Amino acid sequence: MNLSQKLVLAGLAVTLVLVPACAHHRRRGGGGDDRSKGCGGLPCGQGPGAGHHYGQTDRTFEVYIYTDLENSTKCYADMDVGTLWTMTQKHNGKPVNQTVTWFSDDNKDYTVVFDTPKGSPFQSDVFHITGPSYKQDSGKIVKGGDYYEYSIYSGDNATGTPCLKAEDPGWHVNP
């Protein structure tokens, strides 16, 4: 077997290995418990690339909350700010349905509260992230056209000082 035949054979071998891997990647769902939904059917944080209007399609934003390991009075959200599109927006002639799901990344109870005068863009102002699932979905957006800040409290209620104050995290909701 000469060198050019070896190169062709090597190229075919690489192709045979990569094609099934690419097909598997397209079938993978997003994150969270229900892998058929997640982030629009793609692994979270990964879209189809530029020019696909992915940010304006149906999707669930996943926010993971965890307590600071060195200061238990503080907690963090891995996604502090995001932009949501309301059902009044159209993508390919269909209304856009975007939601947020909060997860406890360390299996501790948290409460997310939209506790500023603007309130919440969702039906509820309060979301309890408690066991055993340690997750809570926001439900549909009911108002938009503003920036909505929220606080996070340790535990299953919104008492005391928040571990993450409303000055930091929030959602831009486009009308």
Secondary structure, DSSP 8 states (H G I E B T S, - for coil): --HHHHHHHHHHHHHHHHHHHHHHHHH---SSS-TTTTBTTB-TT--S-TTS-GGGSSEEEEEEEEE-SS-TT-EEES--EEEEE-TTSEETTEE--EEEEEEETTS--EEEE--STT--SBS-SEEEE-TTTTEEE---B---SEEEE-EEEESSS--SS-SB-TTS-EEEEE-
